[in-house]
Amino acid sequence: MGKLSGAVGTYAHLDPSIEQAVCDALGLTPAPVASQVVQRDRHAELLSALAITAASLEKFAVEVRGLQKTEIGEVAEPFAKGQKGSSAMPHKRNPIGCEQITGLARLVRGNAMAALENVALWHERDISHSSVERVIVPDSFCALDHMVRRFTRIVEGLVVYSERMRDNLERSRGVVFSGTVLLELASRGASREDAYVMVQKKCDAFA
């Protein structure tokens, strides 16, 4: 999106054909509505898209962090030879990569909020947006690029403890199949309410 329509966007001293020619040369589309600057809702949309992408990476990272807890222990981030874990507890391996991704997602999300604050400008354009955009736009792209690269390495080297997964399932002593039993009872004529109560009582006996 490009804009070359004069100081306040009215083409008072520039013909629209000049804007069209310049935009064509640059591979841009003239902004249909402009003041002194291109409307900042486009910037807000861009930063919001980056924030949503970062949030998706954060969602994956939080799941890895949860599954790496000692009491669950089903997956773990790759741990290189010679790498150090907790500074206070040498035996502890922290999911530092996923923790970093989680933190950076907050940063990118905050930058999107700043971009939304930039949409409304005094009398169509004051200079307050410029200083913000000089920071949040490059920082958001750089942060997201790092997040993608880091999470890619985590996924490629992810350690999966399938036996621990099986152990965790077996610790439930079969109650994880309660939904299947419920549907089977219902298919054999029991009302769903009665089947639910029956299965729940049996499961509670294993609690």
JOTA-V306338 format. One record per residue. N is the residue number from 0. RES is the residue in one letter. NEAR is the number of other C-alpha atoms within 8 Angstrom. Layout:
n->[N/N]
res->[RES/RES]
near->[NEAR/NEAR]
//
This chain:
n->[0/1/2/3/4/5/6/7/8/9/10/11/12/13/14/15/16/17/18/19/20/21/22/23/24/25/26/27/28/29/30/31/32/33/34/35/36/37/38/39/40/41/42/43/44/45/46/47/48/49/50/51/52/53/54/55/56/57/58/59/60/61/62/63/64/65/66/67/68/69/70/71/72/73/74/75/76/77/78/79/80/81/82/83/84/85/86/87/88/89/90/91/92/93/94/95/96/97/98/99/100/101/102/103/104/105/106/107/108/109/110/111/112/113/114/115/116/117/118/119/120/121/122/123/124/125/126/127/128/129/130/131/132/133/134/135/136/137/138/139/140/141/142/143/144/145/146/147/148/149/150/151/152/153/154/155/156/157/158/159/160/161/162/163/164/165/166/167/168/169/170/171/172/173/174/175/176/177/178/179/180/181/182/183/184/185/186/187/188/189/190/191/192/193/194/195/196/197/198/199/200/201/202/203/204/205/206]
res->[M/G/K/L/S/G/A/V/G/T/Y/A/H/L/D/P/S/I/E/Q/A/V/C/D/A/L/G/L/T/P/A/P/V/A/S/Q/V/V/Q/R/D/R/H/A/E/L/L/S/A/L/A/I/T/A/A/S/L/E/K/F/A/V/E/V/R/G/L/Q/K/T/E/I/G/E/V/A/E/P/F/A/K/G/Q/K/G/S/S/A/M/P/H/K/R/N/P/I/G/C/E/Q/I/T/G/L/A/R/L/V/R/G/N/A/M/A/A/L/E/N/V/A/L/W/H/E/R/D/I/S/H/S/S/V/E/R/V/I/V/P/D/S/F/C/A/L/D/H/M/V/R/R/F/T/R/I/V/E/G/L/V/V/Y/S/E/R/M/R/D/N/L/E/R/S/R/G/V/V/F/S/G/T/V/L/L/E/L/A/S/R/G/A/S/R/E/D/A/Y/V/M/V/Q/K/K/C/D/A/F/A]
near->[7/9/11/9/14/11/7/9/12/8/9/8/5/10/9/8/6/9/13/10/8/8/13/9/7/6/6/9/9/11/9/4/6/12/12/10/9/11/9/10/8/7/8/13/8/8/14/10/8/13/13/9/9/14/10/8/14/12/8/8/13/11/8/13/12/8/11/13/8/5/4/10/11/11/11/13/13/8/6/5/4/4/6/7/10/10/6/4/7/9/6/7/9/6/11/6/10/13/11/8/14/12/8/12/14/8/9/15/13/8/13/13/8/10/15/9/7/11/10/7/10/6/5/8/9/8/6/8/9/7/8/10/9/8/8/11/10/8/8/13/9/8/10/14/8/8/12/9/8/10/13/8/8/11/8/6/8/10/8/7/9/7/6/10/9/8/8/9/10/8/6/8/8/8/7/8/7/11/7/7/9/12/9/8/11/11/7/6/6/9/7/10/6/8/12/9/8/8/11/9/8/8/10/7/6/6/4]
//
